[in-house]
Amino acid sequence: MKELETIEQLFLKAQDYNPEAVETLFEAFWRLARRLPKKESNQLAERVYNWAKKDYELHYRILCLAEYTLAVMAWRDERYEEALSISLKSQGMFASINDEDGIACCSLLIGSTYRSLGNIELGLKYVLEANQQLEKSGKYRFYLCISCYQLGEMYSATNHHEEALRMHEKAILLSGDAGDKIIKALALDGIAGVYMHQKKYSLVMKFLEEALALSKEGNFGDFEARVLNDIGIYYLETGNLAESLNYINQAHAIREKLNAFGGMITDMQQMADIYEKQGRLDDAIAMLQKALKIAEDIKVKMKMFPLHEMLSRIYQTKGDVEKSLEHYKLFHSLREEVDHVDAEKKVENMQLIFEAEQTKKENAIIKAQKKEIEIKNVELQQTIDELTRTRVGRKAKAITLGVAVTLFILEEILTEFVVHPFIPRDNFLISLGADGVIVFSLKPIERATETYLLHRIRKRRHE
C-alpha cells in the first residue's frame, strides 16, 4: 500500500536521529493512520517504538512520540481503554520534558477517547485544552484542525449549534494550511449534521454533496460510505424512501468491500426500516436476518438486540405471534446482557477517568516542582557566582596590593640609581608623577586580575 510504503521510507530516514526527519515520520504516521492497513501499521508502530527505546536516554522525546503513536493506533482500532491508558502515560512523559505541544496532542487524543466512550463533558475539557495550546504554538496544524472538528461534533451533540458551526468552519479554513482534504470533508459533513438537527433541509444537501465529492477525490472509502449513508438519512427524513434506499445501498456496497461489518449492519437495519415503511415486510425480514447473521458472527450483542426488536414488530404486523414473541424475548435477554456489560464498562471508564485526573494533577505538581527547582537552582547559582566574585575580588585586591608594593619599591630603585644622578633629589614633580602613574594603574590591574581568575575558575568547571 502506498501510504504504508511512505511511512517505511520516512522511518529509514529518521534512524540517523535527524530532528526534522523524526518529526516528519511521526506527523505522517498520525496523519495517515486512518488510511493504513491495521495489522501492518500496528506492526510498524511497534518497530518504531522498539527503535525509540534503544537509545532513549539521548533521544527521550523520540520515545515520547513513539509511545503516543501507539495510543493513536489503539484509538484508530477502537481499543479505547488501551488508547486512554497509553495516551495518559505519554502525556506524563511529555510533561517531564516540558513539551507543551506533546502534552496538547495527548489531551486531544484523551478528549477524543472520552467522546467515543460517551463522556462529552470530559471530552470537551481535554480537547479545548489541546485546541488552545496548538493554536498558540502554531505547531501540528493537522491536529489543530482535528481539535476544531472534534469540538464541532461535541458542540453539535450538546445542541450548541452556533458554536458547532463556528468550529467546523474553522476546521475547513485551517485544513487548507494543513493540506488535508479529509478534515475538510469531515467538517463539511459535520455542518450538514448541524443543519439536519435544525431541520434546515435546504442547506443539508449542499454540504453533503461537497463532502461526498472530496471523499471520492481523495479515495477515502470509509468516509465516502458514511456520507452516502448520511445522504440516505436526509432523504429518509424528507420522505423520499426510494432515494434514501438508493444511497444507503451505495454506502453498503462500499462497506462490503472494506469488510466494515459494523457499518454494514447499520445500513441493513436502515434498509429494513425503509422496506417496512414501503410495506415490503418479507424483504425487511430477510434483510434483518442477514444483518443478524453478521452480528452473531462478529459477536456484537449491541448490534443484535435492536434487530430482534424490529423482527418482533414486523412479525407482529404480519400476524405471526409466535415468532414475534420469540424475537421479543431474545431482544429483552440480549438487552439485559448489554446493559450489564455496559454498567461494568461505565465503572471501568469512571476508574480510568479518575486515574486520568489523578495523573493530570500529578503532572501539574511535578511540573510546578520542576519549575520551582529550576528557580532555586538559578538563585543558588547566582549566590555561588556572587560568592565566587567576592572571593576572587579579595584575592585580586591582595595580588594588586602586592603588585603596588613591588612597583613602589621599583620606583625607589629606579629613582635612586637612574633618575637622581641627572636630576636633583628635591624635584617634587617627578616623584608625584611616578607615584600617580602607579596609583592610577592599580584599579585596571585589579580588574584584569579578577577577570583572569574568574576565567580560570569557569574553565575548570567546564573541564
C-alpha positions in Angstrom: 0.0 0.0 0.0 1.4 3.4 -1.0 0.8 5.1 2.4 2.5 2.3 4.3 5.5 2.4 2.0 5.7 6.2 2.6 5.9 5.6 6.4 8.5 2.9 5.9 10.7 5.2 3.8 10.3 8.0 6.4 11.3 5.6 9.1 14.5 4.7 7.3 15.4 8.4 7.0 14.6 9.0 10.7 17.0 6.4 12.0 20.0 8.8 12.0 18.1 10.8 14.6 17.8 13.9 12.5 15.2 16.0 14.3 13.4 17.2 11.1 13.2 13.6 9.7 11.9 12.3 13.1 9.1 15.0 13.2 8.2 14.2 9.6 7.9 10.5 10.4 5.6 10.8 13.3 3.4 13.6 11.8 2.9 11.4 8.7 2.1 8.4 10.9 -0.6 10.3 12.7 -2.0 11.9 9.5 -2.2 8.7 7.6 -3.3 6.4 10.5 -6.9 6.1 9.3 -5.8 5.0 5.8 -3.2 2.4 6.8 -3.9 -1.3 6.9 -4.4 -2.2 10.6 -2.2 -5.2 11.1 0.8 -4.0 9.1 0.7 -0.4 10.5 0.4 -1.7 14.1 3.5 -3.9 13.5 5.3 -0.9 12.1 4.3 1.3 15.1 5.8 -1.4 17.4 9.0 -1.4 15.3 9.3 2.3 15.6 8.7 2.1 19.3 11.4 -0.6 19.8 13.8 1.6 17.8 13.0 4.6 20.0 13.7 2.6 23.2 17.2 1.6 22.1 18.8 5.0 22.8 16.1 6.8 24.7 18.4 8.4 27.2 19.9 10.5 24.5 16.7 10.9 22.5 13.9 10.8 25.1 11.5 12.9 23.1 11.5 10.4 20.3 10.4 7.7 22.8 7.6 10.1 23.9 6.5 10.4 20.3 6.7 6.7 19.7 4.6 6.0 22.8 2.0 8.5 21.7 1.9 6.8 18.3 0.9 3.5 19.9 -2.0 5.4 21.6 -3.1 6.8 18.2 -3.2 3.3 16.6 -5.2 1.9 19.6 -7.7 4.8 19.2 -8.0 4.2 15.4 -8.7 0.5 16.1 -11.4 1.4 18.7 -9.4 0.0 21.6 -10.5 3.0 23.6 -9.5 1.8 27.1 -6.0 1.0 25.8 -5.8 4.3 23.9 -6.7 6.2 27.1 -4.1 4.4 29.2 -1.2 4.8 26.7 -2.1 8.5 26.0 -2.1 9.3 29.7 1.3 7.6 30.1 2.7 9.5 27.1 1.3 12.8 28.4 3.2 12.3 31.6 6.4 11.6 29.6 5.9 14.8 27.6 5.3 16.7 30.9 8.6 15.5 32.3 10.4 17.4 29.5 8.1 20.4 29.5 6.9 19.7 25.9 3.6 21.7 25.8 2.7 20.7 22.3 3.2 17.0 23.1 1.0 17.4 26.1 -1.6 19.1 23.9 -1.6 16.2 21.4 -2.2 13.8 24.2 -5.0 16.0 25.5 -6.6 15.9 22.1 -6.5 12.1 22.0 -7.7 11.7 25.6 -10.6 14.1 24.8 -11.5 12.2 21.6 -11.4 9.0 23.5 -13.8 10.3 26.2 -16.1 11.4 23.4 -16.0 7.9 21.9 -16.8 6.5 25.4 -19.8 8.8 25.7 -18.4 11.3 28.2 -18.8 14.6 26.3 -18.1 16.8 29.3 -14.6 15.4 29.8 -14.1 15.2 26.1 -14.8 19.0 25.7 -12.5 19.8 28.6 -9.4 18.0 27.2 -10.0 18.9 23.5 -10.4 22.6 24.5 -7.1 22.5 26.3 -5.4 21.0 23.3 -7.0 23.5 20.9 -5.8 26.5 22.9 -2.2 25.3 23.1 -1.9 24.2 19.5 -3.4 27.5 18.3 -1.0 29.4 20.5 2.2 27.5 19.4 1.2 27.0 15.7 2.7 23.5 15.7 1.0 20.4 14.4 -1.6 22.2 12.2 -3.1 18.8 11.3 -4.0 18.2 15.0 -5.3 21.8 15.4 -7.8 21.1 12.5 -8.8 17.8 14.2 -9.3 19.6 17.5 -11.7 22.1 15.8 -13.6 19.2 14.1 -13.9 17.3 17.4 -15.2 20.4 19.2 -17.7 21.0 16.4 -19.0 17.4 16.8 -19.2 17.7 20.6 -21.0 21.1 20.4 -23.4 19.6 17.9 -24.1 16.7 20.2 -24.9 19.0 23.0 -27.1 21.3 20.8 -24.7 24.2 20.8 -25.3 24.7 17.1 -23.8 28.1 16.6 -20.6 27.0 18.3 -20.6 23.8 16.3 -20.8 25.6 13.0 -18.1 28.1 14.0 -15.7 25.2 14.9 -16.4 23.2 11.7 -15.9 26.4 9.6 -12.6 27.0 11.4 -11.6 23.4 10.7 -12.3 23.9 7.0 -10.3 27.2 6.9 -7.3 25.6 8.6 -7.5 22.4 6.5 -6.1 24.5 3.6 -3.0 25.3 5.6 -2.7 21.7 6.8 -3.2 20.4 3.2 -5.6 17.7 4.3 -8.8 17.2 2.4 -10.2 14.5 4.7 -10.5 17.1 7.5 -12.4 19.5 5.2 -14.7 16.6 4.2 -15.3 15.7 7.8 -16.1 19.3 8.7 -18.5 19.7 5.8 -20.3 16.5 6.8 -20.4 17.9 10.4 -22.0 21.2 9.2 -24.6 19.1 7.3 -25.3 17.3 10.6 -25.9 20.5 12.4 -28.3 21.7 9.8 -30.0 18.3 9.9 -30.6 18.8 13.7 -32.0 22.2 13.0 -34.2 20.8 10.2 -32.7 23.3 7.7 -33.0 20.8 4.9 -32.3 23.3 2.1 -28.8 23.6 3.4 -28.1 20.0 4.3 -27.6 18.6 0.8 -25.2 21.4 -0.3 -22.7 20.4 2.4 -23.2 16.7 2.0 -22.6 16.9 -1.8 -19.3 18.8 -1.2 -18.2 16.3 1.4 -19.0 13.4 -1.0 -17.1 15.0 -3.8 -14.0 15.4 -1.6 -14.2 11.9 -0.2 -14.3 10.5 -3.8 -11.5 12.8 -4.9 -9.3 11.6 -2.1 -10.3 8.0 -2.3 -11.5 8.0 1.3 -13.6 4.8 1.0 -14.9 4.5 4.6 -15.8 8.2 4.7 -17.5 8.1 1.3 -19.7 5.4 2.7 -20.5 7.5 5.8 -21.5 10.5 3.6 -23.6 8.3 1.3 -25.4 6.9 4.4 -26.0 10.5 5.7 -27.5 11.4 2.3 -29.7 8.4 2.7 -30.8 9.5 6.1 -31.5 13.0 4.7 -33.9 11.5 2.1 -35.5 9.3 4.7 -36.2 12.3 6.9 -37.6 14.3 4.0 -39.8 11.4 3.0 -38.1 10.2 -0.3 -37.9 6.5 0.5 -36.7 5.4 -2.9 -33.7 7.9 -3.0 -32.9 7.0 0.7 -32.7 3.3 -0.2 -30.5 4.1 -3.3 -27.9 6.0 -1.2 -27.8 3.5 1.7 -27.3 0.7 -0.8 -24.3 2.6 -2.3 -22.9 3.0 1.2 -23.4 -0.7 1.9 -21.6 -1.8 -1.3 -18.5 0.2 -0.3 -18.6 -1.2 3.3 -18.9 -4.7 2.0 -15.7 -4.2 0.0 -13.9 -2.8 3.1 -15.3 -5.5 5.4 -16.7 -2.8 7.6 -19.1 -5.1 9.4 -20.5 -2.6 12.0 -21.4 -0.1 9.2 -22.9 -2.9 7.1 -25.3 -3.9 9.9 -26.3 -0.3 10.4 -27.0 0.0 6.6 -29.0 -3.2 6.6 -31.1 -2.1 9.6 -31.9 1.2 7.8 -32.8 -0.7 4.6 -35.1 -2.9 6.6 -36.7 0.1 8.1 -37.4 1.5 4.6 -38.8 -1.8 3.4 -41.1 -1.8 6.4 -42.3 1.7 5.6 -42.9 0.6 2.0 -44.9 -2.4 3.2 -42.3 -4.9 1.9 -42.3 -6.9 5.1 -40.8 -10.1 3.7 -37.9 -8.1 2.3 -37.4 -6.4 5.6 -37.3 -9.7 7.5 -34.8 -11.2 5.0 -32.6 -8.1 5.4 -32.8 -8.2 9.2 -31.9 -11.9 9.3 -28.9 -11.3 7.1 -27.8 -8.5 9.4 -28.4 -10.7 12.4 -26.1 -13.4 11.0 -23.3 -10.9 10.5 -23.8 -9.5 14.1 -23.7 -13.1 15.5 -20.6 -13.9 13.5 -18.7 -10.9 14.9 -20.3 -11.4 18.3 -21.6 -7.8 18.8 -24.6 -8.1 21.0 -25.1 -4.3 20.9 -26.0 -4.6 17.3 -28.1 -7.8 17.8 -30.8 -6.8 20.1 -32.2 -3.8 18.0 -32.5 -6.3 15.1 -34.6 -8.7 17.2 -36.8 -5.8 18.3 -37.5 -4.9 14.7 -38.1 -8.5 13.7 -40.6 -8.9 16.7 -42.5 -5.8 15.5 -42.6 -6.9 11.8 -43.8 -10.4 12.7 -46.5 -8.9 14.9 -47.6 -6.8 11.9 -47.7 -9.9 9.8 -49.8 -11.6 12.5 -47.1 -14.3 13.3 -47.5 -14.0 17.1 -45.2 -17.0 17.9 -42.2 -15.6 16.0 -42.9 -12.1 17.3 -42.8 -13.4 20.9 -39.6 -15.4 20.2 -37.7 -12.3 18.9 -39.2 -10.2 21.7 -37.8 -12.5 24.3 -34.4 -12.5 22.6 -34.5 -8.7 22.4 -35.0 -8.4 26.2 -32.4 -11.1 27.0 -29.7 -9.6 24.9 -30.5 -6.0 26.0 -30.2 -7.0 29.6 -26.8 -8.6 28.9 -25.6 -5.5 27.0 -26.9 -3.2 29.9 -25.0 -5.4 32.4 -21.8 -5.2 30.3 -22.4 -1.5 29.8 -22.7 -0.9 33.5 -19.4 -2.7 34.1 -17.7 -0.7 31.4 -19.1 2.5 32.9 -17.4 1.6 36.2 -14.2 0.8 34.4 -14.4 4.0 32.5 -15.1 6.0 35.7 -11.9 4.4 37.1 -10.0 5.4 34.0 -11.4 8.9 34.3 -10.4 9.1 38.0 -6.9 7.8 37.2 -6.6 10.3 34.3 -7.5 13.2 36.5 -5.0 12.0 39.2 -2.3 11.6 36.6 -3.0 15.1 35.3 -2.8 16.5 38.9 0.4 14.6 39.5 1.8 16.0 36.2 0.9 19.5 37.3 2.5 19.0 40.7 5.7 17.6 39.0 5.8 20.5 36.6 5.4 23.0 39.4 8.0 21.3 41.5 10.4 21.2 38.5 9.8 24.9 37.8 10.5 25.7 41.5 13.7 23.6 41.5 14.8 25.4 38.3 14.2 28.8 40.0 16.0 27.6 43.2 18.9 26.4 41.0 19.2 29.8 39.3 19.1 31.5 42.7 21.7 29.1 44.1 23.9 29.6 41.0 23.6 33.4 41.4 24.6 33.1 45.1 27.6 30.8 44.2 28.6 33.3 41.4 28.3 36.2 43.9 30.4 34.4 46.5 33.0 33.4 43.8 33.2 37.0 42.6 33.6 38.2 46.3 36.3 35.6 46.9 38.1 36.4 43.6 37.7 40.1 44.3 39.5 39.7 47.6 42.3 37.6 46.0 42.6 40.2 43.2 42.9 43.0 45.8 45.6 41.1 47.6 47.5 40.5 44.4 47.1 44.1 43.4 48.4 45.2 46.8 51.5 43.0 46.2 51.9 44.5 42.8 51.6 48.0 44.2 54.3 47.4 46.9 56.6 45.9 44.2 56.0 48.9 41.9 56.7 51.4 44.7 60.0 49.6 45.5 60.9 49.5 41.9 60.1 53.2 41.7 62.5 54.0 44.6 65.3 51.9 43.0 64.9 53.5 39.5 64.7 57.0 41.0 67.7 56.4 43.2 70.0 54.9 40.6 68.7 56.1 37.2 67.0 59.5 37.7 68.8 61.2 40.6 72.3 61.1 39.1 70.9 63.6 36.4 68.1 65.4 38.2 68.1 66.9 41.7 66.6 64.8 44.5 64.2 67.5 45.6 62.3 67.5 42.3 58.7 67.1 43.6 57.0 66.8 40.2 59.0 63.7 39.1 58.2 62.0 42.4 54.5 62.9 42.2 54.2 61.8 38.6 55.8 58.4 39.3 53.5 57.8 42.3 50.4 59.0 40.3 51.2 56.5 37.5 51.4 53.7 39.9 48.2 54.7 41.8 46.1 55.1 38.7 47.3 51.8 37.2 46.2 49.8 40.4 42.5 49.7 39.5 43.0 48.4 35.9 45.5 45.8 37.3 42.9 44.7 39.9 40.1 44.3 37.2 42.4 42.4 34.9 43.5 40.1 37.7 39.8 39.5 38.8 38.8 38.8 35.2 41.7 36.4 34.7 40.9 34.5 38.0 37.2 34.2 37.1 38.1 32.9 33.6 40.3 30.2 35.2 37.5 29.1 37.6 34.9 28.9 34.8 37.4 26.9 32.6 37.9 24.4 35.4 34.2 24.0 35.9 33.6 23.1 32.2 36.5 20.7 32.3 
